[in-house]
Amino acid sequence: MSEQGSLRSTLHQRGMRMTPQRQLVLDAVRELGHATPEQVCRRVQGTASTVNITTIYRALDLLEELGLVRHTHLGHGAPTYSAEAHEHVHLACHRCGTIDEVPTELLDDLTRQLLAQHGFALDPTHLALSGLCRNCRDAAPED
């Protein structure tokens, strides 16, 4: 079954219907990689100019509930959405805005320590760390 057919079937099982707007939102997220709702809206409006930001947010919420997209907060501001499995941690440079990805396994020790000491189960796939990327750090004057 195609991805579009799978989405249609999942929606139908929940008593909902597939709308062109929902498909456009999902397509935009897949095309953009990591995208804010505003970026998704601009992409969708390139095809369907009457779709507004409220429709985008509703569609993103539904698609996330269905497990087709996932959001991450990469710093201050709007979350970013992705259709990828998100088996990585985001590294967000707060100077240039570059987003890099590293394997979640880098946080295994911290994950175990948080669970053992605090009973807290970290979800590293939904995490962004803020700092300076290599380029910005190398370009920074020595203190």
Secondary structure as GFF3:
##gff-version 3
##sequence-region A 1 143
A	DSSP	alpha_helix	3	13	.	.	.	ID=ss1
A	DSSP	alpha_helix	20	32	.	.	.	ID=ss2
A	DSSP	alpha_helix	37	45	.	.	.	ID=ss3
A	DSSP	alpha_helix	53	65	.	.	.	ID=ss4
A	DSSP	beta_strand	70	72	.	.	.	ID=ss5
A	DSSP	beta_strand	80	82	.	.	.	ID=ss6
A	DSSP	beta_strand	88	93	.	.	.	ID=ss7
A	DSSP	beta_strand	99	103	.	.	.	ID=ss8
A	DSSP	three_ten_helix	104	107	.	.	.	ID=ss9
A	DSSP	alpha_helix	108	118	.	.	.	ID=ss10
A	DSSP	three_ten_helix	124	126	.	.	.	ID=ss11
A	DSSP	beta_strand	128	131	.	.	.	ID=ss12
A	DSSP	alpha_helix	134	139	.	.	.	ID=ss13
###
